[in-house]
Amino acid sequence: MQTNGQVISPEELLETYQIQTVIHGQTWNVFDKGSGTPVIFLHNGGGTLWNWAHQLEHFSSKYRVIAPDLPGFGRSYRPFKPLTLNAYVQGLSALLETLDCHKPILVGNCIGASVALEFALHQPQKVTSLALFNICGGTPMLNPYLQFWADLRPHTALGKALLQYMIDLTSHPDLQQLSTHLIYANNEPDLHPTLNQFIQQQRLDPRLRASLYWLVMGLDSFNVFSQPRQKPAHFLPVLLGWGAQNRTLTASWAGFIAEWLSPDQFWLIENAGHMPMYEQPKLVNETLEVFFKQ
């Protein structure tokens, strides 16, 4: 695209639609573009709104697309306390009011899916439908390697400081590459230019790296999805998707969730792990397109 004779790259074009808004006295960074039916995209733990870059670009020409950096991630504020499910749900509720966003479609992956579902279970009248990928059910759902680190709770100040250092160290983009086998079905896919650019910014600016320690400290609050829940009668339409090769939250949990949630559409996504939105972007976009129209 050209503006005033200058070529604008895809990442520069998308980045212009970020806004800063204050929720509960703290700054949230939010992508907000388009008009019509609002669609909210909520990212996974450790990610940012740019994890949905393929979807933001695709759907913002047809819908009002909103995607926040959840607190602790991206360009939003960093709480120095556990990042909990209830705090995120309360933040989402306030965000919808602040942006005058009524009855959106909620789309989420991992903790973003958990936040969307928890919000809808308590306030189904405020949501049109749900598209949920890889719902996070806290520590019990993690594979044994991640579970080991999540269960560590040192009792001394030195032990806590050392654990925080070690966990936060893994938020460096270069070290995240060591866990690609846990994240992707195959090798790391080609990333959207906007996501690639933000990862480069994280290399240079530690303040943009994920608050992984505080996420781990609040992970037990997501354990509610590791046990059966009570779905309200006449619940809204639900699409449940799960990476068939997800090694972070294994696909066996997909059946567990589906049993009590009874989604209208249950989709095991082949050749996808924990990040189907950019492992299989075309397929995800096509499936969401059909679901949104329904």
Buried (B, 14 or more C-beta within 10 A) or exposed (E): EEEEEEEEEBBBBBBEBBEEBEBEEEBBBBBBBBEEBBBBBBBBBBBBBBBBBBBBBBBBEBBBBBBBBBBBBBBBBBBEEBBBBEBBBBBBBBBBEEBEBEEBBBBBBBBBBBBBBBBBBEEBEBBBBBBBBBBBBBBBBBEEEBBEBBEEEEEEEEEBEEBBEEBBEBBBBEEBEEBEEBBBBEEBBEBBBBBBBBBEBBEEEEEBBBBBBBBBBBBBBBBBBBEEEEBEEEBBBBBBBBBBBBBBBBBEBBEBBBEEBEBBBBBBBEBBBBBBBBBBBEBBBEBBEEBBEE
